[in-house]
Amino acid sequence: MNLEQVMAELAAKGSEATKRIFLKHGAKEPFFGVKVADLKETHKKIKGDQALALKLYATGNGDAQYLAGMVAGGRKMTPAQLQAWAESAGWGMISGTIVPWVACEHPEGAALALKWIESPKEHVAVAGWRTLGAIATVVPDDQAPTKQFAALLDRITKSIQAAPDDVKLAMNYFIIACGTYVAPLADKAIATARKVGRVEADMGDTSCKI
């Protein structure tokens, strides 16, 4: 399939009902409103097509960007491409899931994420914290940057409550990832969570809970 064919298929699978749900969760136009289950069907047809994945993401369409993340291999991307993905993520589901999915596979993923968390752009900072959390879940303990992660936990203790809501939730995810998947940091993550206390954020007109 080429780009035009995939976009036509996504348009056909979109629905106003799904669009309304995504809009409540912060989705931004343009997007068709395609369920993830339906994206998986298209994914089967284009699996492994790295060039097509890059073209899909570049459309800026939310559904196409999500599909691109399912297709793309993070190790096959350049740091510049990953940077472009973080900068141009259409909405929170992209910056908080798709970008981290691919970035955590890249050898320079951690370095990029550490740069992203310093960004004044909320969606880029979210991508950074979520990528670090993803790295914590997939990298073996003996290869994880535990000293850097420990320092980040200390940073979160001091800064999480003043952070924008989406960044706050991404930081909270990082604490959970460290406590769940990085054995040397389990005690520190639990101590960090106790110091941080209750994390609250506006979840909008949704049924989502923290």
N, CA and C atoms as a LAMMPS dump frame, in Angstrom:
ITEM: TIMESTEP
0
ITEM: NUMBER OF ATOMS
630
ITEM: BOX BOUNDS ff ff ff
-5.0000000000000000e+02 5.0000000000000000e+02
-5.0000000000000000e+02 5.0000000000000000e+02
-5.0000000000000000e+02 5.0000000000000000e+02
ITEM: ATOMS id mol type element x y z
1 1 1 N 0.834 -1.203 0
2 1 2 C 0 0 0
3 1 3 C 0.871 1.256 0
4 2 1 N 0.406 2.3 -0.683
5 2 2 C 1.125 3.564 -0.639
6 2 3 C 0.414 4.529 0.314
7 3 1 N 0.984 5.719 0.461
8 3 2 C 0.445 6.679 1.424
9 3 3 C -1.016 7.024 1.136
10 4 1 N -1.33 7.288 -0.109
11 4 2 C -2.697 7.672 -0.466
12 4 3 C -3.693 6.566 -0.143
13 5 1 N -3.301 5.327 -0.409
14 5 2 C -4.191 4.197 -0.137
15 5 3 C -4.425 4.025 1.361
16 6 1 N -3.359 4.18 2.15
17 6 2 C -3.509 4.037 3.598
18 6 3 C -4.385 5.152 4.163
19 7 1 N -4.165 6.373 3.718
20 7 2 C -4.96 7.492 4.217
21 7 3 C -6.433 7.311 3.846
22 8 1 N -6.688 6.797 2.657
23 8 2 C -8.073 6.542 2.248
24 8 3 C -8.703 5.476 3.131
25 9 1 N -7.932 4.447 3.466
26 9 2 C -8.45 3.384 4.329
27 9 3 C -8.73 3.915 5.73
28 10 1 N -7.849 4.773 6.242
29 10 2 C -8.075 5.364 7.561
30 10 3 C -9.321 6.239 7.558
31 11 1 N -9.495 7.022 6.501
32 11 2 C -10.675 7.888 6.401
33 11 3 C -11.954 7.06 6.427
34 12 1 N -11.919 5.914 5.744
35 12 2 C -13.096 5.046 5.685
36 12 3 C -13.39 4.399 7.033
37 13 1 N -12.355 4.188 7.839
38 13 2 C -12.537 3.533 9.133
39 13 3 C -12.869 4.511 10.252
40 14 1 N -12.733 5.788 9.996
41 14 2 C -13.003 6.774 11.031
42 14 3 C -14.486 6.897 11.337
43 15 1 N -14.796 7.359 12.538
44 15 2 C -16.189 7.55 12.922
45 15 3 C -16.321 8.782 13.802
46 16 1 N -17.468 9.423 13.72
47 16 2 C -17.712 10.612 14.536
48 16 3 C -17.772 10.256 16.02
49 17 1 N -18.278 9.078 16.343
50 17 2 C -18.361 8.665 17.742
51 17 3 C -16.969 8.552 18.357
52 18 1 N -16.043 7.937 17.612
53 18 2 C -14.676 7.81 18.113
54 18 3 C -14.003 9.171 18.165
55 19 1 N -14.291 10.032 17.203
56 19 2 C -13.73 11.38 17.215
57 19 3 C -14.139 12.126 18.481
58 20 1 N -15.404 12 18.846
59 20 2 C -15.887 12.699 20.045
60 20 3 C -15.148 12.223 21.289
61 21 1 N -14.907 10.922 21.375
62 21 2 C -14.173 10.376 22.525
63 21 3 C -12.749 10.915 22.555
64 22 1 N -12.092 10.872 21.398
65 22 2 C -10.708 11.349 21.334
66 22 3 C -10.613 12.84 21.629
67 23 1 N -11.583 13.622 21.165
68 23 2 C -11.575 15.063 21.425
69 23 3 C -11.648 15.346 22.917
70 24 1 N -12.428 14.553 23.636
71 24 2 C -12.51 14.726 25.087
72 24 3 C -11.176 14.437 25.763
73 25 1 N -10.358 13.621 25.11
74 25 2 C -9.044 13.27 25.656
75 25 3 C -7.928 14.16 25.11
76 26 1 N -8.314 15.212 24.414
77 26 2 C -7.32 16.183 23.974
78 26 3 C -6.863 16.085 22.546
79 27 1 N -7.496 15.239 21.746
80 27 2 C -7.089 15.097 20.347
81 27 3 C -7.259 16.413 19.6
82 28 1 N -6.389 16.625 18.626
83 28 2 C -6.439 17.836 17.814
84 28 3 C -6.617 17.445 16.347
85 29 1 N -7.361 18.26 15.617
86 29 2 C -7.482 18.04 14.177
87 29 3 C -6.116 18.264 13.517
88 30 1 N -5.853 17.576 12.406
89 30 2 C -6.744 16.657 11.699
90 30 3 C -6.624 15.221 12.191
91 31 1 N -7.731 14.535 12.25
92 31 2 C -7.747 13.095 12.496
93 31 3 C -9.128 12.572 12.118
94 32 1 N -9.215 11.271 11.836
95 32 2 C -10.458 10.672 11.368
96 32 3 C -11.275 10.034 12.481
97 33 1 N -10.619 9.659 13.567
98 33 2 C -11.308 8.958 14.633
99 33 3 C -11.349 7.458 14.387
100 34 1 N -10.182 6.849 14.243
101 34 2 C -10.088 5.408 13.976
102 34 3 C -9.747 4.673 15.266
103 35 1 N -10.487 3.633 15.575
104 35 2 C -10.215 2.832 16.765
105 35 3 C -8.867 2.117 16.605
106 36 1 N -8.175 1.931 17.72
107 36 2 C -6.879 1.266 17.682
108 36 3 C -7.013 -0.147 17.104
109 37 1 N -8.1 -0.836 17.424
110 37 2 C -8.306 -2.184 16.884
111 37 3 C -8.349 -2.169 15.365
112 38 1 N -8.935 -1.11 14.791
113 38 2 C -8.997 -1.003 13.333
114 38 3 C -7.64 -0.615 12.757
115 39 1 N -6.875 0.175 13.505
116 39 2 C -5.52 0.512 13.059
117 39 3 C -4.663 -0.747 12.967
118 40 1 N -4.893 -1.682 13.864
119 40 2 C -4.12 -2.918 13.86
120 40 3 C -4.348 -3.708 12.578
121 41 1 N -5.561 -3.634 12.035
122 41 2 C -5.846 -4.339 10.788
123 41 3 C -5.041 -3.742 9.637
124 42 1 N -4.954 -2.406 9.608
125 42 2 C -4.15 -1.757 8.573
126 42 3 C -2.665 -2.031 8.803
127 43 1 N -2.278 -2.077 10.064
128 43 2 C -0.881 -2.34 10.406
129 43 3 C -0.406 -3.66 9.816
130 44 1 N -1.256 -4.668 9.82
131 44 2 C -0.88 -5.978 9.288
132 44 3 C -0.493 -5.891 7.809
133 45 1 N -1.1 -4.943 7.109
134 45 2 C -0.865 -4.821 5.667
135 45 3 C 0.439 -4.091 5.349
136 46 1 N 0.922 -3.283 6.274
137 46 2 C 2.098 -2.444 5.974
138 46 3 C 3.222 -2.652 6.985
139 47 1 N 3.12 -3.696 7.773
140 47 2 C 4.11 -3.966 8.809
141 47 3 C 5.521 -3.982 8.232
142 48 1 N 6.418 -3.237 8.879
143 48 2 C 7.813 -3.221 8.463
144 48 3 C 8.158 -2.199 7.397
145 49 1 N 7.178 -1.461 6.892
146 49 2 C 7.433 -0.474 5.842
147 49 3 C 7.865 0.843 6.5
148 50 1 N 9.146 0.951 6.769
149 50 2 C 9.686 2.101 7.49
150 50 3 C 9.472 3.412 6.73
151 51 1 N 9.691 3.401 5.445
152 51 2 C 9.536 4.614 4.646
153 51 3 C 8.097 5.114 4.687
154 52 1 N 7.161 4.186 4.612
155 52 2 C 5.749 4.563 4.665
156 52 3 C 5.389 5.099 6.045
157 53 1 N 5.956 4.509 7.083
158 53 2 C 5.696 4.99 8.437
159 53 3 C 6.105 6.456 8.588
160 54 1 N 7.247 6.798 8.052
161 54 2 C 7.722 8.179 8.137
162 54 3 C 6.793 9.122 7.372
163 55 1 N 6.315 8.688 6.234
164 55 2 C 5.387 9.511 5.455
165 55 3 C 4.054 9.682 6.2
166 56 1 N 3.586 8.623 6.821
167 56 2 C 2.333 8.701 7.572
168 56 3 C 2.449 9.706 8.717
169 57 1 N 3.544 9.635 9.45
170 57 2 C 3.712 10.543 10.579
171 57 3 C 3.778 11.99 10.111
172 58 1 N 4.427 12.207 8.985
173 58 2 C 4.616 13.565 8.471
174 58 3 C 3.314 14.226 8.03
175 59 1 N 2.244 13.439 7.869
176 59 2 C 0.959 14.034 7.48
177 59 3 C 0.393 14.911 8.589
178 60 1 N 0.79 14.65 9.838
179 60 2 C 0.236 15.389 10.956
180 60 3 C -1.137 14.91 11.381
181 61 1 N -1.682 13.942 10.663
182 61 2 C -2.983 13.361 11.014
183 61 3 C -2.809 12.429 12.216
184 62 1 N -3.635 12.617 13.251
185 62 2 C -3.472 11.855 14.482
186 62 3 C -3.552 10.356 14.301
187 63 1 N -4.493 9.889 13.488
188 63 2 C -4.616 8.451 13.252
189 63 3 C -3.407 7.917 12.492
190 64 1 N -2.95 8.682 11.518
191 64 2 C -1.791 8.278 10.725
192 64 3 C -0.533 8.254 11.587
193 65 1 N -0.415 9.215 12.521
194 65 2 C 0.75 9.244 13.4
195 65 3 C 0.754 8.039 14.34
196 66 1 N -0.413 7.674 14.846
197 66 2 C -0.479 6.503 15.723
198 66 3 C -0.094 5.244 14.944
199 67 1 N -0.64 5.111 13.753
200 67 2 C -0.311 3.954 12.914
201 67 3 C 1.175 3.931 12.586
202 68 1 N 1.752 5.09 12.333
203 68 2 C 3.183 5.178 12.018
204 68 3 C 4.021 4.596 13.143
205 69 1 N 3.626 4.888 14.383
206 69 2 C 4.367 4.357 15.523
207 69 3 C 4.257 2.851 15.645
208 70 1 N 3.137 2.294 15.2
209 70 2 C 2.968 0.844 15.219
210 70 3 C 3.86 0.181 14.171
211 71 1 N 4.094 0.886 13.064
212 71 2 C 4.834 0.324 11.941
213 71 3 C 6.339 0.535 12.073
214 72 1 N 6.733 1.707 12.545
215 72 2 C 8.147 2.093 12.536
216 72 3 C 8.982 1.302 13.531
217 73 1 N 10.229 1.091 13.165
218 73 2 C 11.204 0.503 14.078
219 73 3 C 12.076 1.613 14.629
220 74 1 N 12.099 1.77 15.932
221 74 2 C 12.849 2.859 16.538
222 74 3 C 14.329 2.827 16.226
223 75 1 N 14.901 1.64 16.141
224 75 2 C 16.334 1.51 15.868
225 75 3 C 16.68 1.936 14.441
226 76 1 N 15.694 1.944 13.567
227 76 2 C 15.936 2.324 12.182
228 76 3 C 15.852 3.834 11.97
229 77 1 N 15.427 4.559 12.994
230 77 2 C 15.264 5.997 12.865
231 77 3 C 16.538 6.724 13.27
232 78 1 N 16.702 7.912 12.756
233 78 2 C 17.833 8.739 13.158
234 78 3 C 17.408 9.604 14.343
235 79 1 N 18.368 10.109 15.131
236 79 2 C 18.013 11.032 16.213
237 79 3 C 17.235 12.237 15.697
238 80 1 N 17.581 12.717 14.51
239 80 2 C 16.873 13.866 13.939
240 80 3 C 15.414 13.519 13.642
241 81 1 N 15.17 12.311 13.171
242 81 2 C 13.793 11.89 12.912
243 81 3 C 13.006 11.762 14.206
244 82 1 N 13.631 11.209 15.225
245 82 2 C 12.958 11.097 16.52
246 82 3 C 12.661 12.485 17.098
247 83 1 N 13.595 13.396 16.932
248 83 2 C 13.376 14.763 17.39
249 83 3 C 12.18 15.388 16.671
250 84 1 N 12.101 15.168 15.378
251 84 2 C 10.992 15.7 14.59
252 84 3 C 9.662 15.097 15.049
253 85 1 N 9.663 13.819 15.36
254 85 2 C 8.443 13.182 15.851
255 85 3 C 8.009 13.786 17.183
256 86 1 N 8.947 13.993 18.085
257 86 2 C 8.6 14.584 19.376
258 86 3 C 8.043 15.992 19.203
259 87 1 N 8.641 16.756 18.316
260 87 2 C 8.213 18.146 18.116
261 87 3 C 6.842 18.241 17.451
262 88 1 N 6.545 17.308 16.543
263 88 2 C 5.33 17.424 15.736
264 88 3 C 4.218 16.469 16.151
265 89 1 N 4.314 15.9 17.346
266 89 2 C 3.252 15.009 17.831
267 89 3 C 1.923 15.761 17.879
268 90 1 N 0.899 15.166 17.27
269 90 2 C -0.389 15.841 17.138
270 90 3 C -1.134 16.082 18.43
271 91 1 N -1.052 15.12 19.349
272 91 2 C -1.736 15.292 20.642
273 91 3 C -1.167 14.307 21.651
274 92 1 N -1.738 14.299 22.86
275 92 2 C -1.16 13.563 23.97
276 92 3 C -0.979 12.074 23.753
277 93 1 N -1.891 11.448 23.015
278 93 2 C -1.746 10.006 22.789
279 93 3 C -0.53 9.721 21.914
280 94 1 N -0.135 10.7 21.109
281 94 2 C 1.038 10.533 20.265
282 94 3 C 2.309 10.819 21.061
283 95 1 N 2.343 11.964 21.729
284 95 2 C 3.548 12.332 22.492
285 95 3 C 3.754 11.425 23.698
286 96 1 N 2.66 10.881 24.228
287 96 2 C 2.763 10.068 25.432
288 96 3 C 2.88 8.58 25.199
289 97 1 N 2.633 8.127 23.97
290 97 2 C 2.725 6.687 23.693
291 97 3 C 3.566 6.389 22.454
292 98 1 N 3.212 6.999 21.326
293 98 2 C 3.871 6.673 20.064
294 98 3 C 5.341 7.073 20.062
295 99 1 N 5.609 8.322 20.427
296 99 2 C 7.004 8.775 20.447
297 99 3 C 7.834 7.935 21.421
298 100 1 N 7.372 7.705 22.646
299 100 2 C 8.144 6.85 23.556
300 100 3 C 8.342 5.426 23.049
301 101 1 N 7.331 4.872 22.38
302 101 2 C 7.47 3.514 21.838
303 101 3 C 8.699 3.4 20.958
304 102 1 N 8.824 4.342 20.036
305 102 2 C 9.941 4.244 19.09
306 102 3 C 11.249 4.742 19.712
307 103 1 N 11.17 5.803 20.507
308 103 2 C 12.4 6.381 21.071
309 103 3 C 13.098 5.426 22.029
310 104 1 N 12.332 4.647 22.794
311 104 2 C 12.948 3.763 23.783
312 104 3 C 13.724 2.626 23.123
313 105 1 N 13.474 2.39 21.836
314 105 2 C 14.198 1.344 21.11
315 105 3 C 15.55 1.831 20.596
316 106 1 N 15.731 3.137 20.532
317 106 2 C 16.921 3.706 19.909
318 106 3 C 18.081 3.792 20.896
319 107 1 N 19.302 3.534 20.465
320 107 2 C 20.455 3.623 21.367
321 107 3 C 20.619 4.989 22.02
322 108 1 N 20.152 6.038 21.34
323 108 2 C 20.256 7.384 21.89
324 108 3 C 18.935 7.868 22.49
325 109 1 N 18.031 6.939 22.721
326 109 2 C 16.721 7.302 23.242
327 109 3 C 16.786 8.015 24.589
328 110 1 N 17.62 7.508 25.485
329 110 2 C 17.723 8.117 26.811
330 110 3 C 18.298 9.526 26.717
331 111 1 N 19.312 9.698 25.896
332 111 2 C 19.923 11.019 25.738
333 111 3 C 18.927 12.017 25.169
334 112 1 N 18.14 11.581 24.194
335 112 2 C 17.12 12.448 23.621
336 112 3 C 16.06 12.793 24.664
337 113 1 N 15.634 11.788 25.416
338 113 2 C 14.598 12.006 26.421
339 113 3 C 15.059 12.994 27.489
340 114 1 N 16.313 12.892 27.891
341 114 2 C 16.842 13.817 28.893
342 114 3 C 16.844 15.247 28.37
343 115 1 N 17.007 15.39 27.066
344 115 2 C 16.923 16.721 26.461
345 115 3 C 15.467 17.181 26.386
346 116 1 N 14.585 16.265 26.038
347 116 2 C 13.175 16.625 25.892
348 116 3 C 12.542 17.091 27.197
349 117 1 N 12.922 16.502 28.315
350 117 2 C 12.275 16.893 29.575
351 117 3 C 12.619 18.328 29.97
352 118 1 N 13.604 18.911 29.324
353 118 2 C 13.96 20.3 29.592
354 118 3 C 13.181 21.277 28.703
355 119 1 N 12.411 20.747 27.772
356 119 2 C 11.717 21.595 26.812
357 119 3 C 10.576 22.378 27.468
358 120 1 N 10.413 23.654 27.093
359 120 2 C 9.27 24.424 27.576
360 120 3 C 7.963 24.002 26.909
361 121 1 N 8.083 23.217 25.836
362 121 2 C 6.894 22.72 25.151
363 121 3 C 6.368 21.506 25.912
364 122 1 N 5.152 21.608 26.39
365 122 2 C 4.608 20.561 27.258
366 122 3 C 4.6 19.196 26.593
367 123 1 N 4.206 19.129 25.313
368 123 2 C 4.113 17.822 24.657
369 123 3 C 5.483 17.183 24.466
370 124 1 N 6.513 18.005 24.295
371 124 2 C 7.865 17.461 24.158
372 124 3 C 8.369 16.949 25.505
373 125 1 N 8.097 17.704 26.564
374 125 2 C 8.486 17.263 27.905
375 125 3 C 7.785 15.963 28.271
376 126 1 N 6.519 15.857 27.909
377 126 2 C 5.778 14.612 28.151
378 126 3 C 6.449 13.448 27.433
379 127 1 N 6.81 13.66 26.179
380 127 2 C 7.489 12.602 25.414
381 127 3 C 8.776 12.184 26.097
382 128 1 N 9.483 13.153 26.676
383 128 2 C 10.731 12.84 27.365
384 128 3 C 10.528 11.978 28.591
385 129 1 N 9.622 12.385 29.464
386 129 2 C 9.384 11.609 30.686
387 129 3 C 8.813 10.232 30.379
388 130 1 N 7.923 10.173 29.394
389 130 2 C 7.34 8.876 29.031
390 130 3 C 8.383 7.954 28.398
391 131 1 N 9.298 8.535 27.639
392 131 2 C 10.363 7.722 27.051
393 131 3 C 11.266 7.162 28.143
394 132 1 N 11.606 7.987 29.116
395 132 2 C 12.431 7.509 30.228
396 132 3 C 11.718 6.396 30.992
397 133 1 N 10.425 6.546 31.185
398 133 2 C 9.661 5.493 31.842
399 133 3 C 9.635 4.219 31.021
400 134 1 N 9.506 4.371 29.699
401 134 2 C 9.51 3.197 28.827
402 134 3 C 10.855 2.489 28.869
403 135 1 N 11.935 3.265 28.906
404 135 2 C 13.274 2.671 29
405 135 3 C 13.407 1.886 30.296
406 136 1 N 12.858 2.426 31.37
407 136 2 C 12.903 1.732 32.658
408 136 3 C 12.202 0.376 32.584
409 137 1 N 11.171 0.271 31.749
410 137 2 C 10.409 -0.976 31.677
411 137 3 C 11.043 -2.022 30.773
412 138 1 N 11.866 -1.607 29.812
413 138 2 C 12.369 -2.572 28.827
414 138 3 C 13.866 -2.847 28.916
415 139 1 N 14.624 -1.96 29.523
416 139 2 C 16.076 -2.15 29.597
417 139 3 C 16.437 -2.961 30.846
418 140 1 N 17.249 -4.002 30.725
419 140 2 C 17.659 -4.789 31.895
420 140 3 C 18.32 -3.905 32.949
421 141 1 N 18.142 -4.262 34.21
422 141 2 C 18.664 -3.449 35.312
423 141 3 C 20.15 -3.156 35.192
424 142 1 N 20.921 -4.146 34.727
425 142 2 C 22.367 -3.942 34.66
426 142 3 C 22.782 -3.024 33.514
427 143 1 N 21.821 -2.665 32.656
428 143 2 C 22.101 -1.741 31.555
429 143 3 C 21.385 -0.403 31.715
430 144 1 N 20.507 -0.324 32.691
431 144 2 C 19.726 0.897 32.898
432 144 3 C 20.596 1.993 33.523
433 145 1 N 20.338 3.249 33.167
434 145 2 C 21.085 4.368 33.758
435 145 3 C 20.549 4.693 35.155
436 146 1 N 20.786 3.792 36.093
437 146 2 C 20.148 3.913 37.405
438 146 3 C 20.551 5.176 38.158
439 147 1 N 21.806 5.62 38.009
440 147 2 C 22.223 6.838 38.713
441 147 3 C 21.455 8.052 38.19
442 148 1 N 21.294 8.118 36.876
443 148 2 C 20.518 9.209 36.295
444 148 3 C 19.06 9.123 36.716
445 149 1 N 18.519 7.91 36.721
446 149 2 C 17.135 7.729 37.134
447 149 3 C 16.943 8.145 38.592
448 150 1 N 17.898 7.8 39.439
449 150 2 C 17.809 8.174 40.856
450 150 3 C 17.808 9.688 41.006
451 151 1 N 18.653 10.366 40.237
452 151 2 C 18.688 11.827 40.287
453 151 3 C 17.377 12.425 39.793
454 152 1 N 16.778 11.791 38.798
455 152 2 C 15.5 12.276 38.281
456 152 3 C 14.384 12.09 39.305
457 153 1 N 14.436 11.024 40.07
458 153 2 C 13.448 10.832 41.132
459 153 3 C 13.557 11.957 42.165
460 154 1 N 14.791 12.339 42.495
461 154 2 C 14.979 13.473 43.419
462 154 3 C 14.42 14.754 42.815
463 155 1 N 14.637 14.936 41.538
464 155 2 C 14.125 16.127 40.852
465 155 3 C 12.604 16.157 40.879
466 156 1 N 11.994 15.004 40.626
467 156 2 C 10.536 14.932 40.609
468 156 3 C 9.957 15.3 41.976
469 157 1 N 10.608 14.856 43.03
470 157 2 C 10.133 15.172 44.384
471 157 3 C 9.954 16.672 44.558
472 158 1 N 10.863 17.438 43.973
473 158 2 C 10.845 18.885 44.153
474 158 3 C 9.958 19.624 43.146
475 159 1 N 9.717 19.004 41.992
476 159 2 C 9.092 19.769 40.91
477 159 3 C 7.742 19.28 40.414
478 160 1 N 7.328 18.067 40.767
479 160 2 C 6.137 17.49 40.145
480 160 3 C 4.867 18.286 40.418
481 161 1 N 4.687 18.758 41.625
482 161 2 C 3.422 19.402 41.953
483 161 3 C 3.23 20.731 41.233
484 162 1 N 4.309 21.342 40.783
485 162 2 C 4.212 22.618 40.068
486 162 3 C 4.212 22.441 38.552
487 163 1 N 4.339 21.211 38.09
488 163 2 C 4.418 20.947 36.653
489 163 3 C 3.033 21.011 36.005
490 164 1 N 2.958 21.286 34.698
491 164 2 C 1.68 21.217 33.977
492 164 3 C 1.089 19.816 34.112
493 165 1 N -0.219 19.717 34.011
494 165 2 C -0.895 18.454 34.295
495 165 3 C -0.345 17.266 33.516
496 166 1 N -0.173 17.407 32.206
497 166 2 C 0.287 16.264 31.41
498 166 3 C 1.719 15.875 31.766
499 167 1 N 2.549 16.868 32.063
500 167 2 C 3.92 16.58 32.481
501 167 3 C 3.914 15.914 33.85
502 168 1 N 3.036 16.382 34.705
503 168 2 C 2.901 15.802 36.042
504 168 3 C 2.549 14.321 35.956
505 169 1 N 1.61 13.986 35.086
506 169 2 C 1.214 12.586 34.928
507 169 3 C 2.347 11.749 34.345
508 170 1 N 3.129 12.352 33.443
509 170 2 C 4.263 11.632 32.861
510 170 3 C 5.347 11.387 33.905
511 171 1 N 5.576 12.369 34.766
512 171 2 C 6.526 12.19 35.871
513 171 3 C 6.054 11.082 36.806
514 172 1 N 4.767 11.075 37.095
515 172 2 C 4.206 10.052 37.975
516 172 3 C 4.389 8.665 37.37
517 173 1 N 4.209 8.582 36.057
518 173 2 C 4.432 7.319 35.345
519 173 3 C 5.891 6.872 35.493
520 174 1 N 6.811 7.828 35.433
521 174 2 C 8.227 7.494 35.576
522 174 3 C 8.504 6.915 36.966
523 175 1 N 7.917 7.492 37.996
524 175 2 C 8.086 6.957 39.356
525 175 3 C 7.598 5.508 39.405
526 176 1 N 6.419 5.277 38.849
527 176 2 C 5.831 3.938 38.859
528 176 3 C 6.707 2.953 38.088
529 177 1 N 7.218 3.396 36.933
530 177 2 C 8.065 2.522 36.11
531 177 3 C 9.335 2.141 36.854
532 178 1 N 9.955 3.124 37.525
533 178 2 C 11.18 2.827 38.283
534 178 3 C 10.892 1.867 39.431
535 179 1 N 9.799 2.103 40.126
536 179 2 C 9.474 1.263 41.27
537 179 3 C 9.053 -0.141 40.899
538 180 1 N 8.525 -0.288 39.708
539 180 2 C 8.007 -1.584 39.267
540 180 3 C 9.046 -2.418 38.529
541 181 1 N 9.9 -1.761 37.736
542 181 2 C 10.775 -2.498 36.828
543 181 3 C 12.274 -2.404 37.127
544 182 1 N 12.703 -1.427 37.906
545 182 2 C 14.138 -1.267 38.178
546 182 3 C 14.399 -1.639 39.634
547 183 1 N 14.787 -2.874 39.862
548 183 2 C 14.919 -3.392 41.226
549 183 3 C 15.809 -2.527 42.119
550 184 1 N 16.956 -2.036 41.646
551 184 2 C 17.814 -1.224 42.515
552 184 3 C 17.164 0.095 42.952
553 185 1 N 16.109 0.498 42.245
554 185 2 C 15.453 1.766 42.564
555 185 3 C 14.088 1.591 43.233
556 186 1 N 13.733 0.367 43.536
557 186 2 C 12.398 0.109 44.083
558 186 3 C 12.15 0.899 45.365
559 187 1 N 13.053 0.795 46.313
560 187 2 C 12.865 1.49 47.59
561 187 3 C 12.85 3.004 47.402
562 188 1 N 13.735 3.486 46.556
563 188 2 C 13.805 4.931 46.329
564 188 3 C 12.535 5.438 45.643
565 189 1 N 12.017 4.654 44.711
566 189 2 C 10.792 5.053 44.023
567 189 3 C 9.616 5.11 44.989
568 190 1 N 9.541 4.134 45.884
569 190 2 C 8.466 4.133 46.884
570 190 3 C 8.611 5.334 47.814
571 191 1 N 9.846 5.625 48.219
572 191 2 C 10.082 6.784 49.075
573 191 3 C 9.723 8.074 48.35
574 192 1 N 10.036 8.129 47.052
575 192 2 C 9.689 9.303 46.248
576 192 3 C 8.185 9.481 46.188
577 193 1 N 7.477 8.391 45.967
578 193 2 C 6.018 8.461 45.899
579 193 3 C 5.434 8.977 47.213
580 194 1 N 5.99 8.538 48.328
581 194 2 C 5.494 9.002 49.622
582 194 3 C 5.765 10.488 49.825
583 195 1 N 6.923 10.944 49.37
584 195 2 C 7.249 12.367 49.492
585 195 3 C 6.35 13.215 48.586
586 196 1 N 6.105 12.713 47.395
587 196 2 C 5.271 13.443 46.436
588 196 3 C 3.835 13.538 46.934
589 197 1 N 3.344 12.455 47.501
590 197 2 C 1.969 12.443 47.979
591 197 3 C 0.976 12.284 46.837
592 198 1 N -0.224 12.726 47.067
593 198 2 C -1.297 12.57 46.086
594 198 3 C -1.025 13.431 44.853
595 199 1 N -1.153 12.837 43.686
596 199 2 C -0.973 13.559 42.431
597 199 3 C -2.341 13.822 41.818
598 200 1 N -2.633 15.083 41.582
599 200 2 C -3.929 15.454 41.02
600 200 3 C -3.741 16.201 39.713
601 201 1 N -4.647 15.95 38.779
602 201 2 C -4.609 16.635 37.486
603 201 3 C -6.019 16.677 36.923
604 202 1 N -6.298 17.678 36.121
605 202 2 C -7.601 17.823 35.496
606 202 3 C -7.699 16.836 34.344
607 203 1 N -8.596 15.885 34.453
608 203 2 C -8.744 14.868 33.419
609 203 3 C -9.838 15.229 32.402
610 204 1 N -10.354 16.453 32.53
611 204 2 C -11.348 16.915 31.564
612 204 3 C -12.664 16.163 31.68
613 205 1 N -13.434 16.193 30.594
614 205 2 C -14.741 15.545 30.562
615 205 3 C -14.591 14.071 30.174
616 206 1 N -13.835 13.345 31.003
617 206 2 C -13.596 11.925 30.739
618 206 3 C -13.822 11.14 32.029
619 207 1 N -13.823 9.838 31.916
620 207 2 C -13.973 8.971 33.085
621 207 3 C -12.616 8.511 33.593
622 208 1 N -11.54 9.06 33.033
623 208 2 C -10.199 8.663 33.441
624 208 3 C -9.907 9.078 34.865
625 209 1 N -9.191 8.21 35.576
626 209 2 C -8.814 8.498 36.952
627 209 3 C -7.317 8.252 37.12
628 210 1 N -6.723 8.954 38.08
629 210 2 C -5.31 8.788 38.368
630 210 3 C -5.159 7.731 39.462
